[in-house]
């Protein structure tokens, strides 16, 4: 058991810190949450800066330990998170890097790394959310293209995306986990319609995407035809594995701010509230350690693809994040009901965490069946 | 950073696991339940000979010369087997009390809480136990005396207790899963039902989160990390035993099933070496103190 940096890690950390100290003060102000074109430009600008400094591919090329240091240091320094680059950098990019042909890697990876193209995720459907394999969007071959019809939902960044990592059913007669293929679909193709959805936080975070006989070249298929489920599992293990690392660091910062605020306002004298914040400190410390444990395990297992331990983490973290913002509401009192407060917006957005990337119920099934070996059933 | 068990640590853990499986199996556990308040001195000496108490003593002083991470692994195994006796007090007395390191001397201690374990069986008592009054202990495997609470707990006692809780939580998870796989109702194993499945999953989530916290605290020995480890491990052990009981249904409420022994021991440990409230206050104060997070 070792929690110290290796000499190489320590050097990487020091170099990154120095660079962050120089570059962060030069960043433009953050756009408002509803200004999607502004957010796209801002997030891509940050990715471009990372690229020029040599940090662009840290999410999928670097060893997990280095990636952990990157996420820890950027968050501590208050650097922007991946934002609109999320799907490209954390899902589609690693998937294409792992499963794509040399031509596909050459076509799609450099623009992601340089901060030129935004991806969105076309996985969920109105009738296939957590039961992802029940998806019905059809694709049939017509010469050198697939013709795609159907609809997708909960698609983040769809309005400003250039590409969509799209799951389609290419063999309707196969068992539901087979017969699925993974396509890269250009979002400006004829037949693609995007309709933003308003979330309970009042903002348009995600969208419905309607597909009406959209032609996607066969060459845009990543992995073999009807092998999309396996390709997708590669993507999802990244999503559930280390995608939340930076956020744990952020939650620890928020908790510290909350404690200082409670002391300023006198709420700190309430022992029930104080102890609740103390116990949240324990929670987020433990989650950080669990992250380090999972990353070490992934590194030891080679390849760096996180295992099902990601589901354990996601279950606990998504719950803890909601408890953090409930505690924040206790500290804020009446102000917690002011929709213009950042805390309020964050509290509302925390509600998505036990749903997105597989609901807590689905994660518990995964833990019970794949780790504990309990029988399948409902 | 390589936050995983080393080869040597795995070998040590496996060795402790084998020793305890051989010397303190289920029959021995139930025999101990039938003889409450009596400590198995022969077993105590064997633990001493295996280095259980001298683990962290320097080799120059006749110890094994290992550190907190190794001690935590061994105490986790003790917790997993529900090994009875003042293990933490005797371990912490090694090097201070003659015979403790070898398991020849049984040491009890007042360590900041209001309870002393195994007072009547101890050869040496550390700390102030004036005015100790015997209780009829809820845990048949841990005799208790109440003392006026004074002093503060040794962080090492808190951490080793957390390690025992982690082991007990792990055992609760194992027992629950084993039962959920074997027990059939409505023509199928109850583990196929989502309600039962989810209880088991939550058991594991609490165990794994506590494990990361306990191991990290053993590496850093940081008081706030130790306090966090305690809170997570207490929760994993107490709620784990309750959920395990729930999975067992009516069987879980019987004296014959071992589940109540897990829960009662977990309860006793929540009051050892200070308590959860103290840890929460320490972690609250840490939020205001720490600039680096």
HADDOCK unambig.tbl for C-alpha pairs under 7 A between the chains (distance, minus, plus):
assign (segid A and resid 1 and name CA) (segid B and resid 2 and name CA) 6.21 0.50 0.50
assign (segid A and resid 1 and name CA) (segid B and resid 3 and name CA) 4.52 0.50 0.50
assign (segid A and resid 1 and name CA) (segid B and resid 4 and name CA) 4.84 0.50 0.50
assign (segid A and resid 1 and name CA) (segid B and resid 5 and name CA) 5.21 0.50 0.50
assign (segid A and resid 1 and name CA) (segid B and resid 6 and name CA) 6.46 0.50 0.50
assign (segid A and resid 1 and name CA) (segid B and resid 219 and name CA) 6.93 0.50 0.50
assign (segid A and resid 2 and name CA) (segid B and resid 1 and name CA) 5.48 0.50 0.50
assign (segid A and resid 2 and name CA) (segid B and resid 2 and name CA) 5.03 0.50 0.50
assign (segid A and resid 2 and name CA) (segid B and resid 3 and name CA) 4.81 0.50 0.50
assign (segid A and resid 2 and name CA) (segid B and resid 219 and name CA) 6.97 0.50 0.50
assign (segid A and resid 3 and name CA) (segid B and resid 1 and name CA) 4.68 0.50 0.50
assign (segid A and resid 3 and name CA) (segid B and resid 2 and name CA) 6.31 0.50 0.50
assign (segid A and resid 3 and name CA) (segid B and resid 3 and name CA) 5.66 0.50 0.50
assign (segid A and resid 4 and name CA) (segid B and resid 1 and name CA) 4.99 0.50 0.50
assign (segid A and resid 5 and name CA) (segid B and resid 1 and name CA) 5.03 0.50 0.50
assign (segid A and resid 6 and name CA) (segid B and resid 1 and name CA) 6.33 0.50 0.50
assign (segid A and resid 252 and name CA) (segid B and resid 293 and name CA) 6.71 0.50 0.50
assign (segid A and resid 253 and name CA) (segid B and resid 293 and name CA) 6.36 0.50 0.50
assign (segid A and resid 256 and name CA) (segid B and resid 287 and name CA) 5.25 0.50 0.50
assign (segid A and resid 256 and name CA) (segid B and resid 288 and name CA) 6.74 0.50 0.50
assign (segid A and resid 259 and name CA) (segid B and resid 287 and name CA) 6.28 0.50 0.50
assign (segid A and resid 259 and name CA) (segid B and resid 288 and name CA) 6.34 0.50 0.50
assign (segid A and resid 260 and name CA) (segid B and resid 288 and name CA) 6.15 0.50 0.50
assign (segid A and resid 274 and name CA) (segid B and resid 284 and name CA) 6.14 0.50 0.50
assign (segid A and resid 275 and name CA) (segid B and resid 280 and name CA) 5.12 0.50 0.50
assign (segid A and resid 275 and name CA) (segid B and resid 281 and name CA) 5.77 0.50 0.50
assign (segid A and resid 275 and name CA) (segid B and resid 284 and name CA) 6.28 0.50 0.50
assign (segid A and resid 277 and name CA) (segid B and resid 284 and name CA) 5.97 0.50 0.50
assign (segid A and resid 278 and name CA) (segid B and resid 280 and name CA) 4.65 0.50 0.50
assign (segid A and resid 278 and name CA) (segid B and resid 281 and name CA) 6.14 0.50 0.50
assign (segid A and resid 278 and name CA) (segid B and resid 283 and name CA) 4.51 0.50 0.50
assign (segid A and resid 278 and name CA) (segid B and resid 284 and name CA) 3.89 0.50 0.50
assign (segid A and resid 279 and name CA) (segid B and resid 280 and name CA) 5.44 0.50 0.50
assign (segid A and resid 279 and name CA) (segid B and resid 283 and name CA) 6.96 0.50 0.50
assign (segid A and resid 281 and name CA) (segid B and resid 283 and name CA) 6.20 0.50 0.50
assign (segid A and resid 282 and name CA) (segid B and resid 228 and name CA) 4.19 0.50 0.50
assign (segid A and resid 282 and name CA) (segid B and resid 231 and name CA) 6.97 0.50 0.50
assign (segid A and resid 282 and name CA) (segid B and resid 283 and name CA) 6.91 0.50 0.50
assign (segid A and resid 286 and name CA) (segid B and resid 209 and name CA) 6.12 0.50 0.50
assign (segid A and resid 286 and name CA) (segid B and resid 210 and name CA) 6.94 0.50 0.50
assign (segid A and resid 286 and name CA) (segid B and resid 212 and name CA) 6.33 0.50 0.50
assign (segid A and resid 286 and name CA) (segid B and resid 213 and name CA) 4.74 0.50 0.50
assign (segid A and resid 287 and name CA) (segid B and resid 209 and name CA) 6.74 0.50 0.50
assign (segid A and resid 289 and name CA) (segid B and resid 212 and name CA) 5.34 0.50 0.50
assign (segid A and resid 289 and name CA) (segid B and resid 213 and name CA) 5.99 0.50 0.50
assign (segid A and resid 289 and name CA) (segid B and resid 216 and name CA) 6.54 0.50 0.50
assign (segid A and resid 290 and name CA) (segid B and resid 209 and name CA) 6.01 0.50 0.50
assign (segid A and resid 290 and name CA) (segid B and resid 212 and name CA) 5.04 0.50 0.50
assign (segid A and resid 292 and name CA) (segid B and resid 3 and name CA) 6.69 0.50 0.50
assign (segid A and resid 293 and name CA) (segid B and resid 3 and name CA) 5.60 0.50 0.50
assign (segid A and resid 293 and name CA) (segid B and resid 4 and name CA) 6.77 0.50 0.50
assign (segid A and resid 293 and name CA) (segid B and resid 212 and name CA) 6.52 0.50 0.50
assign (segid A and resid 296 and name CA) (segid B and resid 2 and name CA) 5.50 0.50 0.50
assign (segid A and resid 296 and name CA) (segid B and resid 3 and name CA) 5.66 0.50 0.50
assign (segid A and resid 296 and name CA) (segid B and resid 4 and name CA) 6.53 0.50 0.50
assign (segid A and resid 297 and name CA) (segid B and resid 4 and name CA) 6.99 0.50 0.50
assign (segid A and resid 312 and name CA) (segid B and resid 205 and name CA) 5.38 0.50 0.50
assign (segid A and resid 364 and name CA) (segid B and resid 198 and name CA) 5.53 0.50 0.50
assign (segid A and resid 364 and name CA) (segid B and resid 201 and name CA) 5.41 0.50 0.50
assign (segid A and resid 365 and name CA) (segid B and resid 197 and name CA) 6.85 0.50 0.50
assign (segid A and resid 365 and name CA) (segid B and resid 198 and name CA) 6.79 0.50 0.50
assign (segid A and resid 367 and name CA) (segid B and resid 201 and name CA) 5.63 0.50 0.50
assign (segid A and resid 368 and name CA) (segid B and resid 197 and name CA) 5.79 0.50 0.50
assign (segid A and resid 368 and name CA) (segid B and resid 198 and name CA) 6.98 0.50 0.50
assign (segid A and resid 368 and name CA) (segid B and resid 200 and name CA) 6.57 0.50 0.50
assign (segid A and resid 368 and name CA) (segid B and resid 201 and name CA) 5.07 0.50 0.50
assign (segid A and resid 374 and name CA) (segid B and resid 181 and name CA) 6.24 0.50 0.50
assign (segid A and resid 374 and name CA) (segid B and resid 191 and name CA) 5.63 0.50 0.50
assign (segid A and resid 374 and name CA) (segid B and resid 192 and name CA) 6.57 0.50 0.50
assign (segid A and resid 375 and name CA) (segid B and resid 191 and name CA) 6.20 0.50 0.50
assign (segid A and resid 375 and name CA) (segid B and resid 192 and name CA) 4.99 0.50 0.50
assign (segid A and resid 376 and name CA) (segid B and resid 192 and name CA) 5.56 0.50 0.50
assign (segid A and resid 377 and name CA) (segid B and resid 192 and name CA) 4.78 0.50 0.50
assign (segid A and resid 377 and name CA) (segid B and resid 193 and name CA) 6.26 0.50 0.50
assign (segid A and resid 378 and name CA) (segid B and resid 192 and name CA) 6.40 0.50 0.50
assign (segid A and resid 378 and name CA) (segid B and resid 193 and name CA) 5.38 0.50 0.50
assign (segid A and resid 378 and name CA) (segid B and resid 194 and name CA) 5.29 0.50 0.50
